[in-house]
Amino acid sequence: MRSGLSSFGSGFLARHPVAGFLAFSHGWTWGFWAVAALLASGGGSVWSGAALGAFLVGGAGVVLGAVVMAGATQGRAGLVRLGRSTIDPRPLGLWHWAVALGLYPGLTLLAGAILLATGQGSGLAGGIGAPGWGALLVTALFLLLIGPLPEEIGWRGYLLDQLLPRLGVVVASLTLALIWWSWHIPLHLLPGYFDAFEGGGPHLLYQLAGLIPATILLGWIYFSAGRSIFAAIVLHWSGNMTGQLLQPDDSLRLIRLGLELAAAGAVLLLWWRSPPGAGSV
């Protein structure tokens, strides 16, 4: 006998695998974030009280959409694959680890070196050894749970593979970047949200410019590690940690963006020669 979830999936959700996901990632999330904004209005913050609860429930929309839609469209096998890909580090070789942990710190430090060479300072306000170990651990866990873990399960773990057969890897990645960017827009309306992050909130257009190469680079490591959500989580987390610890200024961010675009261009060239298929790079 088919499970209740599979039976439901044979209906609307199974016929609309992308729209069904967006109903959670954007419909669910934006709805709860609107509640959080209302609760935090009048001088409050989204990081406290009932507003925090609404914010966190809303943020779960991406991962909730991935779980519900994987079950609805692929059944138990889809859920097992989603869970295993999220927690299993075994597909990562040494070079995957090197890229996942070193790419964003390396690009940031290279951008800083370019600034130094032009006599404009390093462009770095922070330092790797600045926080104590306790604060560093809390920051690392916070930055894992607030973005990379739930988001990568949804964006790469579910949605990218749904877009790929319809659009091809390049258009699918650009489409995903736009979807990912649009999901972030309400964060700019949540009172106090960006107070938790060094450097504050980015300009919306700059954020879009940054998410395009990020989507391509995250997609590359996801595919190259055999569709490993775990690999994408590590790379995403490393990028967030780099920004929080090193605190690059605007001039460095601009140079780093150019380096990211160059790296993304190399990935596009690789995909042009060998597009990702089932389990391929």
Order of alpha helices (4+ residues) and beta strands (2+ residues): alpha-alpha-alpha-alpha-alpha-alpha-alpha-alpha-alpha-alpha-alpha-alpha-alpha
